[in-house]
Amino acid sequence: MGMARNSGKGRGARPRNSAAPPARREAPEARRPAAGAGEDRGPVIPAPDSGPDAAAGIFDVIVLGAGASGLVCAAEAGRRGLSVLLLERGPRPGRKLAVSGGGRANFSNRSVTPEDYLCGSGPDFLRPALEALTPEAVLRRMRTWGLPVEERDHGRLFLTVPALRLVHALEEDCAASGCRLVCGADARAVHREAGGFAVECGGLTWRARALVLALGSPAFPRAGGTHAGWRMAASLGHRLAPVRPALVPLRLSGATPLGAALRGLAGISVPARLSLPNGVGGADGTRRSFEDDLLFTHTGLSGPLILGASLFWRDGDALVLDLLPGEDVEALLDGAGGRTPRGILRERLPQRLLDAVLPAELATRKAAELSRPHRRQIAAALHALTVVPTGTEGLDKAEACSGGVDTAEVDAETLQSRLVPGLFITGELLDVTGRLGGYNLHWAWASGLLAGRAVLA
């Protein structure tokens, strides 16, 4: 990902002055689409024991999962002269990446620190990977690929072109490094054996000296999210931290007056501030607060504000919403004279929202007639609107997933398993989840790069 490359050659290495092979997606015979199906159809891959990239039927490295982390890992390992086989269960690589960020890939953030993540082992686990790949290094790689970028609010870095172009660039990077990519290869099981690992895939068994699990989490299954990686890690002896949806909309009960009223505001979006007084605390033990756009939906709350806060929300926690951050509602009412709270505040908030949250008996009275306690009651309805979600929208709507492989069982300096020599685990498979705003894709790049440099080093 734009970092220094090792020029040493190993088994399957290509001469450095040779032309890079064209990127191709290959599929086992049973999975090749019918003529006219519109998919690339490379030649059928021979069995591993006759493959030109694998001496004695064994690749140096098999990487399972051609998402963001797996693509970077495979390319980095290939650049080091290793023979690399990248297996993707879906019909094409990078399916989640292609739809991320609304199709524009929020690929990183201007500022990325270990404190921007929840990790079972604490922030120190993330330091080696994040130090190996900075946001500026990612930006340099985007420029090298000719991909235009823009910085949005809160330091979020996006492409200004379709994210599919980034997928193609990563695929071409893998091809240039000599990596072989096989799509439609649904790895069903992995086993340890003498000299490395065996991966069962349909009617084929692929073998390698080292194995990288980069299969992602089950979040967003429509784009390829699956539990397969966690099942494989568990089959090799790894513990899994409890799993829950993250970066996900929250549901409100329609059985309560406030919940029903807010669910009736679907489509309204306003800037707001949110605090989690009972949620997972910040690095210093204080409560977390967020400021971003809040979106009301027909089932509850969403938008960047809610998605970001959901990472730290736990069942039963209250959300305290400030619908007019930076404003002083009491001061507005003090100067309103004969105007009503409903009238003066609709200059700042949608009328339907005001009608849902303002005390009905006070909203249409003249401000001059309101007592100080009444003005405080109106201010609290807007600055400290308290709701208790009933749950999340689940993994189907989640952009990420917290939990996963216990990081205490993985070496932070290499991402190699402490339990299984030669096994490396990257990306969302690990119990590492970043905040909303490009942090999870940055972790995918950084962890893939770190493992690609360390495998068989």
C-alpha atoms as one frame of an Amber mdcrd trajectory, in Angstrom:
protein
   0.000   0.000   0.000   2.676   2.426  -1.067   5.322   1.298   1.400   8.924
   0.168   0.722   9.156  -3.170  -1.062  11.450  -6.090  -0.401  13.133  -7.144
  -3.637  14.140 -10.629  -2.481  12.924 -13.478  -4.638  11.341 -16.674  -3.425
   9.510 -19.530  -4.959   7.249 -18.359  -7.766   8.786 -14.870  -7.970   8.649
 -13.007 -11.277  11.678 -11.202 -12.686  11.430  -7.564 -11.728  11.868  -6.404
 -15.328   9.109  -8.626 -16.704   5.822  -7.192 -17.865   3.049  -7.411 -15.271
   0.446  -9.989 -16.219  -3.066  -8.732 -16.861  -5.436  -8.854 -13.898  -7.690
 -11.861 -14.217 -10.349 -13.631 -12.233 -10.223 -17.386 -12.477 -12.784 -19.894
 -11.332 -12.790 -23.651 -10.848 -14.555 -25.523 -13.662 -17.727 -26.174 -11.669
 -18.199 -22.465 -11.012 -17.521 -21.021 -14.419 -20.552 -19.051 -15.679 -22.383
 -20.021 -18.820 -21.431 -18.285 -22.051 -22.853 -14.801 -22.192 -23.193 -14.501
 -18.398 -21.005 -11.414 -18.389 -18.302 -12.634 -15.988 -14.603 -12.820 -16.816
 -13.687 -16.423 -17.626 -10.007 -17.131 -17.266  -8.574 -20.555 -17.943  -9.435
 -23.325 -15.541  -6.796 -23.512 -12.822  -4.896 -26.782 -12.779  -4.697 -28.794
  -9.612  -2.123 -27.371  -7.195   0.355 -30.190  -7.782   0.814 -29.082 -11.401
   0.516 -25.330 -10.931   3.325 -23.210 -12.328   3.330 -20.987  -9.252   3.649
 -23.759  -6.688   6.721 -25.948  -6.421   5.916 -29.436  -5.174   2.204 -28.578
  -5.084   2.538 -26.047  -2.293   2.146 -22.279  -2.547   4.066 -20.142  -0.140
   0.917 -18.350   1.014  -2.821 -18.786   0.620  -4.911 -15.733   1.456  -8.596
 -16.422   2.041 -10.780 -13.425   1.206 -10.272 -10.837  -1.543 -11.645  -7.885
   0.351  -9.659  -4.776   1.208  -7.386  -6.516   3.711  -6.835  -9.680   1.690
  -6.003  -7.807  -1.525  -3.385  -5.651   0.209  -1.910  -8.631   2.057  -1.645
 -10.753  -1.102  -0.012  -7.971  -3.109   2.514  -7.227  -0.364   3.449 -10.884
   0.046   3.771 -11.283  -3.715   6.083  -8.286  -3.943   8.377 -10.069  -1.521
   8.787 -12.870  -4.054   6.404 -15.337  -2.434   4.026 -17.449  -4.494   0.567
 -16.317  -3.415  -2.874 -17.753  -4.059  -5.801 -15.458  -3.218  -9.126 -17.290
  -2.913 -12.440 -15.385  -3.001 -15.756 -17.127  -2.445 -17.762 -14.518  -4.341
 -17.920 -13.896  -8.085 -15.549 -10.937  -7.907 -13.159  -9.312  -5.415 -13.872
  -6.337  -3.204 -17.675  -6.492  -3.128 -18.029  -4.651   0.198 -15.386  -2.149
  -0.828 -17.192  -1.414  -4.098 -20.331  -0.273  -2.249 -18.678   1.358   0.752
 -19.106   5.046   1.449 -22.173   5.239  -0.752 -20.104   3.863  -3.630 -17.304
   6.404  -3.088 -15.233   4.476  -0.494 -14.550   6.345   2.727 -11.101   4.749
   2.536  -9.396   6.429   5.509  -9.435   9.438   7.802  -7.104  12.391   8.087
  -6.359  11.380  11.674  -6.185   7.735  12.720  -5.114   6.734  16.235  -5.464
   3.523  18.277  -8.010   5.333  20.446 -10.383   5.464  17.462 -11.021   1.717
  17.851 -12.577  -0.739  20.249 -10.242  -3.683  20.724 -10.390  -6.517  23.203
  -6.694  -6.111  24.050  -6.813  -2.324  24.242  -5.302   0.298  21.933  -1.708
  -0.962  22.161  -2.614  -3.938  19.972  -3.266  -1.591  17.040  -0.097   0.485
  17.231   2.245  -1.653  15.078  -0.192  -1.831  12.163  -1.225   1.819  12.342
   2.399   2.926  12.558   3.224   0.796   9.490   0.570   2.574   7.417  -0.360
   6.203   7.999  -3.240   8.084   6.362  -0.712  10.022   4.294   0.747   6.769
   2.971  -2.743   5.677   1.907  -3.274   9.037   0.187   0.009   8.636  -1.680
  -1.120   5.268  -2.971  -4.432   6.721  -4.150  -2.517   9.393  -6.052  -0.229
   6.750  -7.566  -3.298   4.934  -8.835  -4.699   8.167 -10.261  -7.735   8.101
  -7.980  -9.023  11.596  -7.072  -9.954  12.102  -3.426 -11.706  14.669  -1.273
 -11.752  15.384   2.445 -15.177  15.765   4.016 -16.234  16.767   7.514 -14.576
  15.096  10.496 -11.492  14.314   8.369 -13.223  11.616   6.323 -11.339  10.777
   3.118 -13.426   9.715   0.115 -12.881   9.004  -3.545 -14.639  11.320  -5.992
 -14.956   8.447  -8.483 -16.718   5.090  -8.073 -15.161   2.806  -5.475 -15.053
   0.085  -8.115 -12.027   1.852  -9.576 -10.205   1.295  -6.295 -11.126  -2.393
  -6.421  -9.680  -2.606  -9.939  -6.481  -0.859  -8.820  -6.027  -3.336  -5.975
  -6.708  -6.252  -8.295  -4.122  -4.974 -10.768  -1.650  -4.513  -7.908  -2.100
  -8.182  -6.994  -1.586  -9.265 -10.599   1.561  -7.134 -10.919   3.003  -8.829
  -7.827   2.469 -12.278  -9.364  -0.426 -13.182  -7.109  -3.039 -15.554  -8.520
  -6.657 -14.588  -7.758  -9.365 -17.258  -7.917 -13.005 -16.136  -7.613 -15.926
 -18.453  -6.995 -13.665 -20.496  -4.706 -15.717 -21.208  -1.584 -13.264 -22.586
   0.942 -15.217 -25.000   3.117 -12.549 -26.066   5.604  -8.911 -25.550   6.520
  -6.584 -28.060   8.154  -3.104 -28.054   9.558  -0.794 -30.653   8.084   2.902
 -31.336   7.859   4.594 -28.347   6.254   1.627 -25.970   6.428  -2.081 -25.910
   5.653  -4.640 -27.524   3.382  -7.700 -25.618   2.156 -10.645 -27.643   0.897
 -12.423 -25.822  -1.895 -15.053 -27.711  -3.856 -13.344 -30.671  -5.446  -9.867
 -29.174  -5.008  -7.475 -29.082  -2.101  -5.019 -26.185  -2.137  -1.885 -26.292
   0.007   0.447 -23.617   1.341   3.201 -23.135   3.880   1.319 -20.203   5.429
  -2.323 -19.181   5.597  -3.916 -15.752   5.982  -7.537 -15.465   7.072  -8.934
 -12.203   5.684 -12.562 -13.216   5.233 -14.172 -10.264   6.989 -17.153 -10.282
   9.323 -20.815 -11.263   8.825 -21.879  -7.605   8.662 -23.727  -6.600   5.480
 -24.295 -10.113   4.071 -25.757  -8.741   0.825 -22.240  -7.623  -0.087 -20.631
 -10.878   0.937 -20.499 -10.720   4.738 -20.164 -14.203   6.213 -19.311 -16.087
   9.415 -16.939 -18.360   7.473 -13.730 -16.730   8.683 -14.724 -16.951  12.323
 -15.715 -20.587  11.907 -12.313 -21.351  10.388 -10.449 -19.491  13.126 -12.458
 -21.361  15.755 -11.763 -24.681  14.029  -8.044 -23.929  14.389  -8.434 -23.323
  18.121  -9.068 -19.574  18.423 -11.537 -18.028  20.861 -14.130 -15.542  19.628
 -15.098 -12.428  21.564 -18.885 -11.823  21.722 -20.198 -10.520  18.426 -22.650
  -7.650  17.913 -23.607  -5.328  15.046 -21.736  -2.006  14.905 -22.137   1.178
  12.866 -25.811   0.314  12.622 -29.180   2.126  12.920 -31.019   1.849  16.251
 -34.646   0.932  16.737 -37.242   2.747  18.857 -40.382   1.231  20.292 -43.600
   2.354  18.655 -45.447   1.401  21.849 -44.301   4.529  23.723 -45.678   8.003
  22.901 -42.220   9.467  22.251 -41.032   6.466  20.248 -44.154   6.509  18.083
 -43.821  10.255  17.537 -40.156  10.004  16.485 -40.833   7.049  14.173 -43.395
   9.256  12.476 -40.619  11.658  11.405 -39.070   9.328   8.808 -36.926  11.242
   6.328 -36.144  14.243   8.521 -32.423  14.895   9.033 -30.896  17.523  11.337
 -27.454  18.261  12.793 -27.409  17.101  16.406 -25.224  16.142  19.333 -25.525
  12.867  21.216 -24.094  11.675  24.503 -24.020   8.203  26.032 -23.982   8.793
  29.793 -24.347   5.061  30.475 -22.439   3.729  27.482 -18.899   2.545  26.913
 -16.643   5.299  28.202 -13.913   7.159  26.382 -10.203   6.599  26.861 -10.232
   8.738  30.019 -13.314   7.053  31.486 -15.646   9.945  30.653 -18.853   9.556
  28.716 -18.651   9.693  24.958 -20.303  12.397  22.899 -20.777  12.753  19.144
 -21.879  15.521  16.803 -23.107  14.789  13.270 -26.281  14.442  11.218 -29.242
  12.626  12.780 -31.749  10.866  10.508 -35.191   9.745  11.651 -36.445   6.493
  10.083 -39.724   4.588  10.171 -38.183   2.199  12.726 -36.017   4.575  14.786
 -32.824   6.548  14.383 -29.977   6.512  11.862 -27.588   8.842  10.052 -23.873
   9.329  10.747 -24.582  10.445  14.323 -26.338   7.214  15.258 -24.080   4.905
  13.261 -21.039   6.367  15.003 -22.578   6.140  18.466 -23.887   2.603  17.943
 -20.374   1.194  18.284 -20.400   2.249  21.942 -24.102   1.770  22.685 -25.195
  -1.235  24.742 -28.662  -2.657  25.349 -30.564  -0.521  27.825 -28.389   2.571
  27.413 -30.157   5.911  27.031 -29.266   8.350  24.261 -29.335  12.032  25.192
 -29.903  14.141  22.062 -29.255  17.841  21.661 -31.263  18.909  18.616 -29.894
  22.463  18.636 -26.193  22.145  19.527 -24.563  25.535  19.979 -27.893  27.301
  20.536 -29.342  28.587  23.823 -33.052  27.847  23.716 -33.781  29.645  26.975
 -32.125  32.785  25.625 -34.193  32.529  22.422 -37.385  32.341  24.489 -36.305
  35.237  26.699 -36.221  37.490  23.648 -39.328  36.105  21.945 -41.867  38.448
  23.533 -45.309  37.718  22.122 -44.136  34.946  19.800 -44.716  31.297  20.654
 -41.972  28.721  21.190 -43.370  26.801  18.242 -43.145  29.884  16.046 -39.633
  31.004  16.945 -38.092  27.521  16.950 -39.460  26.512  13.554 -36.930  28.913
  12.083 -34.302  26.433  13.269 -35.953  22.999  13.193 -38.609  21.289  11.040
 -42.115  21.890  12.283 -42.958  18.187  12.489 -39.957  17.586  14.709 -40.928
  20.420  17.032 -44.489  19.135  17.306 -43.155  15.693  18.231 -40.829  16.795
  21.044 -42.109  20.095  22.499 -44.551  19.921  25.435 -47.893  20.457  23.693
 -49.289  22.575  26.515 -46.390  25.049  26.256 -45.535  25.106  22.539 -48.296
  27.549  21.498 -48.280  29.881  24.485 -46.697  33.300  24.210 -43.100  33.189
  25.387 -43.638  36.219  27.599 -46.224  34.235  29.548 -43.934  31.310  30.281
 -42.367  30.938  33.707 -38.670  30.204  34.085 -39.345  26.521  34.901 -41.497
  26.293  31.753 -38.703  27.757  29.629 -36.279  25.273  31.114 -38.704  22.465
  30.317 -38.816  23.522  26.660 -35.040  23.876  26.530 -34.600  20.391  28.001
 -36.928  18.927  25.361 -34.520  20.146  22.677 -31.121  20.049  24.401 -31.600
  16.820  26.398 -34.145  14.685  24.562 -33.695  11.244  26.149 -34.615   8.031
  24.362 -33.827   4.382  25.051 -33.489   2.280  21.866 -34.906  -1.221  21.924
 -32.077  -2.658  19.827 -30.191  -2.395  16.560 -31.265  -3.114  12.983 -28.997
  -6.161  13.062 -26.160  -7.462  10.930 -28.124  -6.994   7.704 -27.943  -3.214
   8.129 -24.611  -2.996   9.969 -21.538  -1.545   8.274 -19.238  -3.387  10.673
 -19.263  -5.913  13.470 -17.615  -5.755  16.866 -16.157  -8.862  18.439 -14.307
 -11.615  16.612 -11.024 -13.441  17.078  -9.573 -12.741  20.516  -6.617 -10.414
  19.944  -4.833 -11.808  23.018  -4.162 -14.871  20.857  -2.574 -12.866  18.023
   0.859 -11.217  17.902   0.357  -7.466  17.422   3.716  -7.042  15.657   2.960
  -9.547  12.875  -0.719 -10.573  13.230   0.455 -14.184  13.373  -1.531 -16.522
  15.579   0.101 -17.264  18.924  -1.575 -20.681  18.811  -0.926 -21.816  15.235
   2.442 -20.984  13.638   2.067 -19.847  10.045  -1.536 -18.653  10.508  -2.184
 -14.911  10.147  -5.471 -13.114  10.823  -6.355  -9.635   9.531  -9.092  -7.052
   9.187 -12.612  -7.483  10.543 -11.970 -11.073  11.635 -10.125  -9.689  14.649
 -11.823  -8.160  17.684 -11.024  -4.663  16.375 -13.723  -2.208  15.317 -13.203
   1.401  14.320 -15.410   4.426  14.590 -17.455   5.661  11.663 -15.420   7.739
   9.236 -12.926   5.551   7.357 -11.312   3.879  10.350 -12.371   0.327   9.514
 -11.093   0.462   5.946  -7.857   1.965   7.233  -7.529  -0.979   9.638  -8.138
  -3.353   6.742  -5.306  -1.762   4.728  -2.938  -1.542   7.704  -3.500  -5.056
   9.037  -3.256  -6.561   5.561   0.011  -4.739   4.923   1.485  -5.825   8.268
   0.612  -9.489   7.702   1.819  -9.371   4.084   5.215  -8.136   5.276   5.480
 -10.654   8.109   4.276 -13.891   6.509   7.192 -16.314   6.053   9.612 -13.478
   6.842
